[in-house]
Amino acid sequence: MPIAAAVFREVHKPLTIEQVDIDKPWGREVLVRTAATGVCHSDLHIVDGIGRYATDKPFVLGHEGSGVVEAVGAEVTTVRVGDHVVACLSGFCGTCPQCLSGHPNVCTGGLVTRSESAAPRLSQNGGLVRQFANIASYAEKMLLHENSLVRIDPDIPLDRAALVGCGVLTGVGAALRTSGMQAGQTVAVFGCGGVGLSIIQGARIGGARQIIAVDQFDSKLDMAKAAGATHTVNSTQDDAVKAVRALSKGLGVDHAFEAVGLSILCRQAIESLAVRGTATIVGVLPADATIEFPWLAIRPECKVQTSRMGSNQFRVDIPNYLEFYRQGRLDLDSMISRRGRLGDINEAFRAMKAGEVARSVLMFD
């Protein structure tokens, strides 16, 4: 059946709204009518040529989507027609060592999808159209494996729920799952976009006693204060490392998070640590990026680690984080800076680059 989708064809070029054909669900596949999708930096990385994905065929981007199940394959057991669902790019096989040891976010088995010799899920004039992260939420409908979905309560607004499929899951999870942060510890967050703001909220929920937000935009620092930051640093006006150390009484912070994907911010996060502190790199750096720092600039017994998608077990975490929202402990309402339609995707990318938004959300009928 034909659907409208935002198609990526060439690096550094705008996405185009085109008609593509979507197949019926096979086996464990699920057809979802898209309700809302967040606009994430990971999609922009593809457009800007930073991503590590093949671009020899057109892509439908988008991976932070929510919607309602329209049809299921014969082998599907986890959702039914009419269920409200959130898609997550941490699709998992369920049988590899990482999945079986409780780490499906770093699944090594590979999510089962159709081979390129089979009928494609998405096509145009008979040719394959790729799905970013096996999801492709910049489209009126999504066709994906059930292990990329989680059912949610139908009373949760689907535009808010979409955010928890990637950005919020990544940020809150980085604070609550990956970092090892304990209540009463100190935190610095470098970069206050959607992921950084989610890290701040996760640190607040986890009981951090001091949360220092660092960004170059005052508007984002204002959002960081609303999210729970106790102190802010504008890195265009102050040396970020010196400011963080000063605010932490010269000790440095127990946990520093890099939330953008820039080598310089990774270095600043590392240099801001206290003795035995931990730097968690959450942002996605270019494939050829290097991180260099002077040895004497860091305190003894520090650790540097990466976080993939907030170390999530998303079938558990997404409902839990949405319960935090229901209880008023996780603010998703103010995370949505703008709403638009599918045709507004390129404007949403521009606003993201300009630092004007925490998150843009595209809405569907």
Protein Blocks (a to p, Z undefined) as FASTA:
>chain_A
ZZdddddfbghiacddddddddddehjbccdddfbdcddfklmmmmnopaccdfkbccde
hjbdcdddfbdcfkbckbcehiacdddfkbcehlamklmnopaklcckbpadddfkbccf
bdcehiacddehhlopabfbdcddfklcccddfkbcfklmmmmmmmmmmmmmmmmmmnop
aehiacddehjafklmmmmmmmmmnopabdcdddfbfklmmmmmmnopabdcdfklbcfk
lmmmmmnnonopfbdcdfkopaklmmmmmmmpcehiacddfbdcdfkbccdddfklpceh
iacdddeehipafklmmmmmmmmmmnopacfklmpmbdcdfklmmmmmmmmmnopafbdc
dddZZ
